[in-house]
Amino acid sequence: MEWAIGVDLGGTKMQFAAIDRQGRIGHRHRVPTNAKAGPQQVMDRMLEGIGRMMAAVGPGESVVGIGIGSAGQIDWRNGEVVYAGDTLPGWTGTPIRRLAEERFGKRTHVDNDVNAAAVAEKLYGAGRECDSFVCLTLGTGIGGAVFEGGRLVRGAYGGAGELGHVPVDFNGPRCGCGNNGCIELYASGPGIARLGLEALEAADARDRPAWEPTAGDIVRAWLAGDAAAARVMDTALRALGAAVAGYIHAFNPQAVVIGGGVPEAAGPAFLEALNREVRSRTTPGMSGACRIRAASLGADAGVVGAGALVWDCGESRQEHWR
């Protein structure tokens, strides 16, 4: 039995898994990222987790390679972090591939975490029938990836697809990326929490909603019919609908695949509301050619996709991802 070790590195947690060629998970492990401890601690935790997965592989089995999907802008050619924002302080410049290969002596492939998730959806999930699709994850931030003609759109070094930093309001609040009014400030988990806090601060003390300004509380209250939460979610969904309509007009995709903690918590009601908003903002030809779909691999998409980087790099489908 052959395995690839997949790593999904986000701002709050790292997931590790042994992945077979069919995208199935044989062993798994998860730890908090503890990003505030600094890049050296994050790298040490990553290497420790990879070692744990390699040790879990049984006698007579082998590890073919390591695939790592990391938050931030990644130069996929050399496996270095070109830029990482506040989610992973100090992560910019980390030579992930070199450090992993020096420790384990296994060929290692490093890419952006949402690129890895999109590869998983393309191979095993909601993008299997699509040559052209946009993948969005809504969680601690908003990440994006674009497939065109069966290939990931890379850009100059691999930074293409930073769709969370497309602005929907040029007079909006300042984003950590340096722009104003990015969609990440409205429809990510922290973005929804920010809108909720503003709503609470503006509310009369006698009419103050019972929910706390967290994305989870707001989504639950919205699903339960709370009027104040509905206004917050309406703002988030209108902003996200404007952004997705822009992506559809820019890329003319067959599908927009939506995943991450926010839509998973909100369920079908979220995609139904988003679909209505997008259709109202998109030209008929474009909207008719595109379906908005829920990501099918859930929280495992990133780690499965990271493992898939090992199976596809250097093999028959290499041209699809490069």
N, C-alpha and C positions, 0 to 999 in steps of 0.2 A: 504494500500500500504506500502510495506517495502522497505527501502533504505539502501545502504551502502555508507558511505562517503569515496570517494577516493581522495588521495593527490599524486600528482606527483611533487617531489622536484628536480629541476635541478640547475645548477650553475647560470643561468640567470633568470629563472622564476619558480614560483609555480603555479600549476593548481589544482583546487578543483572542485569536482563534486559530485552530488548525483546520484548513479548508481543503477539501478534495477537488478533483477536476470537475465535478458536477455542481460545485458551489455549496456542498453540504458541510456542516460544521461537525467536527469530531470531538474537539476539546475547546473549552473557552475559559476566559478569565477576564475580570474587569477590576480596575482600580480608579480612584480619583486622580485627576491630573495634578492637582495641587500646583497650578501654574504660577501662583504668586511666590513660590519658593525659588523660582528662577530656572533658566534653561538647563543648567547642569543637573539639577534635581529631576527635571522632567525627562531628560535624556537617560539618566540613571534608572528611573522608573520604567521607561520604555525597554531598555536593554534587559532589565530584570524580568519583565513580563514576557519578552521574547524567549529568554532562557527557560522560563517556566513552561512555556508551550512546547519548546523543543524537548524538554525532559518528559513531557506527557506522551510524546510519540513512542509507541511500543516497540519491542524487539522485532526485527524483521521489517520494520517500516522505515521510511526515509523522509527527510525534509529537503525538498527540491530548492526552495528559495524563500525569501522574505519579501512581503509587500507591505508598504506603509502608506496610509493615507493621512495626511496631516492638515490641520487648519492652516490657513495662510497661503501666500503665493509661493509656489514651489517650481523651481527649475527642474523639470522632470528628467532632463538630460544628465545632470550631475547629482541630483538628489539633495540639493541645498535649498534652504529657505531664503527666498528673495525678500519677502516682507511678511511680517506677522504683526497684527495690531495689538490692542489692549487685551484681547482674549488670551494671548500667550506672550506675556511681557518678556522681552529680551530674546525671543526665539529667532528673530531675524538673523540670518547668517549661519545658522546651525547646519553643519555638514552631515545630515542624517545618514545618508547612504554610506559615506566613508566610515563613520563610527560603527554602524551596524556590521559592515563587512569586515572591519578590523576585528570586531569582537567574535563573530561567529563563522567567518570564512564562507558565507553563503551569498550567492548573488542576490542583490537587494534592489528593489524598485520602489521609488518614492514618488508620490503624486499628491496633488491637492485632495482633501478628503471627499469633497463633493464630486470631483472627477471619478474617484474610486467608486463612490455610490452609484454614479451614472453608469459606469462600466457594469456593475452588478445588475442594475435594472435592464441594461441592454442585453446581457447574456442570459439572465435568469428571470427577469421580472417584467415590469410594465412597458419597457421599451423594446421587447424582443421583436415585435413586428414593425418597428419604426426605423427608417434610415435617418430621419431628421426629428429630433425632439430636444426640448429644454427640460432640464432637471433642476428643481428648486428644493432646498431644505430650509425649513423655518424652525429655528430652535434658539439657542443662545445668540446666534446671529442669523443672517440669511446667506446661504451659499448657493452657487449656481454652476451649472455645466451645460455645454451645448454639444450635441451630436449633429453633424451635417454629412450627408452621404455615407453614413456608417462610420464616421471618424469623429473623434473628439476634436473640437475647435481649440487650438492651442494658443494662438497669438505668437508674439515674438519669442517668448521663453517658456510659456506654459501658464501665463497669468490670465488668459481669456476666461470669461465666464464669471467675473466678479459682479454678479447680477444684484447682489444685495446693496451695492454701492452705486446703483443707478438712481438718480434723484427723482422724486415725485413732487418736490416743492423747493424751488431754488431760494426761497426766502425762509425755509424751514430751519430747525435747529442744527447746530454744527455737529457733524459726525466725526468720529475718531479718525476716519480716513482723510479728513481735510475738506470734504465737500459739505454741502448743506442739503438737508431734506432727503437723505438717502432712504430708500424703502426699508432698510434694516431698522430705522428709527421708529417705524410705524407698525410693522407686521411681524417682527421677531418677538420672542418671549419678553425680553427687556423693553422692546418698543411698546408692546401692548401694556406692560406694567407702567411705563412712563405716561401713556395716555390715561390709564386708570388713576394714577396719582394726581394728574392735572384735574380730572373730573371730581375727585374727592375734595381737593383743595378749593374747587369752585362751588361745591355744593353747600347749600344752607345746612347749618348744624342739625336742624329738625328733620331734614330730608336726606341726611347722609346715608349712602348705601351701606349695607351690612358687610359687604365683601371687602377683603384686603386688596391693596394694589399689587397683586401678583398675577401673572398670566393665567396660572391655573385657576385661581379664585374667580377671575373675571370670566374665563371661558365657562366654568361651571355655572356661574350666575346667569350668563347669557343663555345657556341651554335650558335653564330653569325659567326663563322668561323675564328676568330682571330688566327693567327699562333703562336704568343707568348703564348697566353692563352692555345692553344692546347698542347704546349710542357709542360706547367705546369700540365695540367690535365693528360697528358700521364704519367708523373712521378707518380702522385698520383694514377692513375689507375693501373699502373704496380706494385706499392708497395702493393696496396690493393689486386690485383689479386694474388700476391705471398702469402699474408697472408690467403686469403680465400682458396686457394689451400691447404695450410697447414692445415686449419681447416677440409677440406673435407677428407684429408688423415688421420687426427687424429680421426675423429668421424664417418666417413662414413654415413653422414646424408642423409635423403631423400630430404631435402631442406635447402637452406641458405636464410633466410628472411632478407631483407635489408630495413631499415627505417631511419628516422632522417632528419634533415633539408637539408643536402647536397644532397642526392639523390632526395628528394622531389623538390628541386630547379632545379636540372639538368634534371629531367624527364626521359623518356624511354631511351634516348641516353646514359645515365650514365650506366644503367643496361645492355644495349646491349654491350657497350664497356667492361664493367667488365666481362660479360659472355664470350666474346671472349678471354680475357686475362686469365681467370680461366681455360677454356678448353685447352688452349695451355700449361698449367702447371700441369695438373691433369691426372693421369692414366685413360685409357678409361673406365675400369669397375667402378671406383669411380665417374667419371664425368657423366657416363651414368645413374647412380642411383640417381643423385642429380640434382635438379632444383634450379636456382637462381630466387627468387621471390621478388617482391616489397611487403613491409608490407602493409596490407590493411586497417589498422585503423588510419593511419596517426598520426597527433599530439595528438590524443586522446588515443593512445594505452597505454601510461603510466598511465593515470588517470583511464581509464576503467579497466586496469589490477590491479591497486591498490584496486579498489572496488571489483574486483573478488576475491581477497585474502580473503575478509570477507565471501563471499558466499561459497568458497571451503574449507576453513580451518575448520576442525571439522565436515564436512559433508561427504557425500558418496564418494566424490572424493579426500578426504584428502590425501590418499596414493599417488596420482599422483604428488602432489607438495612437499611432505615431504620425 
